[in-house]
Amino acid sequence: MLLGRLLQPDILSALARAGHGSCVLIADGNYPFSTQSPADAVRVFLNLRPGMVQVPDVLEVLRDTIPIEQATMMATSDGQPAAIHQEFLKLLPAGVPTRSLPRAEFYAAVTQPTTALVIATGEERRFANILLTIGVVQKDQR
């Protein structure tokens, strides 16, 4: 049994194989997982039913598991931040740079070969997609 909060074996395995600069997508239930992510990315489906599991649930556990260098969110069609983005900002570690990209640019960022892990959720809120770039483990984080 593990002592940490993250227990899902496929996510643990993918994170253990990822390194600095690798990316992790946590996506809402509307995200086109099969066409807008790299073919060789590990895909984990946590979308048990609509509304379960939600993106902030996954973000909170990943925040405590990996160093986050940057977070990229999907902008709404009018360029305004989605309401859920405020939840993301509260959950991200202090000082983590963030950016928002329009849908096509977000898809382009996710489909880069650096995306190592794609996590599908049952999140029903739109534009609830966040791409995390894994940072470097600092000596005081161990």
C-alpha positions as CSV (number, residue, x, y, z in Angstrom):
1,M,0.0,0.0,0.0
2,L,1.2,3.5,-0.8
3,L,1.3,6.4,1.6
4,G,0.8,9.1,-0.9
5,R,-2.6,10.4,-2.1
6,L,-2.2,9.2,-5.7
7,L,-3.1,5.5,-6.0
8,Q,-4.1,5.1,-9.6
9,P,-1.4,2.7,-11.0
10,D,-1.5,3.9,-14.7
11,I,-1.1,7.5,-13.7
12,L,1.7,6.6,-11.2
13,S,3.5,4.6,-13.9
14,A,3.2,7.3,-16.6
15,L,4.4,10.0,-14.2
16,A,7.4,7.9,-13.1
17,R,8.4,7.6,-16.8
18,A,7.9,11.3,-17.5
19,G,10.5,13.9,-16.8
20,H,11.2,17.6,-16.8
21,G,9.3,19.2,-19.7
22,S,6.9,16.4,-20.1
23,C,3.2,17.4,-20.1
24,V,0.1,16.0,-18.5
25,L,-3.4,16.9,-19.8
26,I,-6.4,16.8,-17.4
27,A,-9.4,17.0,-19.7
28,D,-13.1,17.5,-19.4
29,G,-15.7,15.1,-20.7
30,N,-16.0,17.0,-24.0
31,Y,-12.3,16.7,-24.9
32,P,-11.6,14.7,-28.1
33,F,-9.1,12.4,-26.5
34,S,-8.5,10.1,-29.4
35,T,-7.8,12.8,-32.0
36,Q,-6.3,15.7,-30.0
37,S,-3.5,14.0,-28.1
38,P,-0.3,12.1,-29.2
39,A,-0.9,8.5,-30.2
40,D,1.9,7.3,-27.8
41,A,0.6,9.3,-24.7
42,V,-0.7,7.1,-21.9
43,R,-4.5,7.6,-21.7
44,V,-6.3,7.1,-18.4
45,F,-10.0,7.2,-18.3
46,L,-11.4,8.4,-14.9
47,N,-14.7,9.4,-16.5
48,L,-16.9,6.9,-14.6
49,R,-20.1,9.0,-15.2
50,P,-20.9,12.6,-16.0
51,G,-19.7,14.8,-13.1
52,M,-17.4,12.2,-11.7
53,V,-14.3,12.5,-11.4
54,Q,-13.9,16.3,-11.9
55,V,-10.8,18.1,-13.2
56,P,-10.1,20.0,-9.9
57,D,-10.1,16.6,-8.1
58,V,-7.3,15.3,-10.3
59,L,-5.4,18.6,-10.3
60,E,-5.3,18.7,-6.5
61,V,-3.7,15.2,-6.3
62,L,-1.3,15.9,-9.2
63,R,-0.2,19.2,-7.5
64,D,0.9,17.2,-4.5
65,T,2.6,14.6,-6.7
66,I,4.6,16.4,-9.3
67,P,6.5,19.7,-9.6
68,I,4.5,22.0,-11.9
69,E,6.5,24.3,-14.0
70,Q,3.6,25.8,-16.0
71,A,-0.1,25.4,-16.5
72,T,-1.9,26.1,-19.8
73,M,-5.7,26.4,-19.9
74,M,-8.1,26.3,-22.8
75,A,-9.6,29.8,-23.4
76,T,-13.3,30.2,-24.2
77,S,-14.4,31.1,-27.7
78,D,-14.7,34.8,-26.7
79,G,-11.2,34.7,-25.1
80,Q,-12.4,35.2,-21.6
81,P,-11.4,32.8,-18.8
82,A,-13.9,30.1,-17.9
83,A,-15.2,30.2,-14.4
84,I,-13.4,26.9,-13.6
85,H,-10.1,28.6,-14.3
86,Q,-10.4,30.4,-11.0
87,E,-10.5,27.1,-9.3
88,F,-7.4,26.0,-11.1
89,L,-5.5,29.1,-10.1
90,K,-6.4,28.5,-6.4
91,L,-5.2,24.9,-6.6
92,L,-1.9,25.6,-8.5
93,P,1.2,26.2,-6.4
94,A,2.0,29.9,-5.8
95,G,4.1,31.4,-8.5
96,V,3.4,28.8,-11.2
97,P,3.1,30.7,-14.6
98,T,-0.2,30.2,-16.4
99,R,-1.5,31.0,-19.8
100,S,-4.7,30.5,-21.8
101,L,-4.8,29.4,-25.4
102,P,-7.6,29.4,-27.9
103,R,-9.0,25.9,-28.7
104,A,-7.0,25.2,-31.9
105,E,-3.7,26.4,-30.2
106,F,-4.5,24.4,-27.1
107,Y,-5.0,21.3,-29.2
108,A,-1.7,22.0,-31.0
109,A,0.1,22.3,-27.6
110,V,-1.5,19.0,-26.4
111,T,-0.6,17.1,-29.5
112,Q,3.1,17.8,-29.2
113,P,5.2,14.6,-28.4
114,T,6.0,16.1,-25.0
115,T,2.4,15.2,-23.8
116,A,3.1,11.9,-21.9
117,L,-0.2,11.5,-20.1
118,V,-3.8,12.3,-20.9
119,I,-6.4,11.9,-18.1
120,A,-10.1,11.9,-19.1
121,T,-12.5,13.0,-16.5
122,G,-16.3,13.2,-16.2
123,E,-16.1,17.0,-15.8
124,E,-19.2,18.6,-17.3
125,R,-18.1,22.2,-17.3
126,R,-16.8,23.5,-20.6
127,F,-13.2,24.7,-21.2
128,A,-12.2,22.7,-18.1
129,N,-8.9,21.5,-19.7
130,I,-5.5,22.1,-18.2
131,L,-2.1,21.1,-19.6
132,L,0.6,20.8,-16.9
133,T,4.3,21.0,-17.7
134,I,6.3,19.0,-15.3
135,G,9.1,20.9,-13.6
136,V,12.3,19.9,-11.8
137,V,12.2,18.4,-8.3
138,Q,13.9,20.8,-5.9
139,K,16.0,19.5,-3.1
140,D,13.5,20.8,-0.5
141,Q,10.6,19.0,-2.2
142,R,12.0,15.5,-1.4
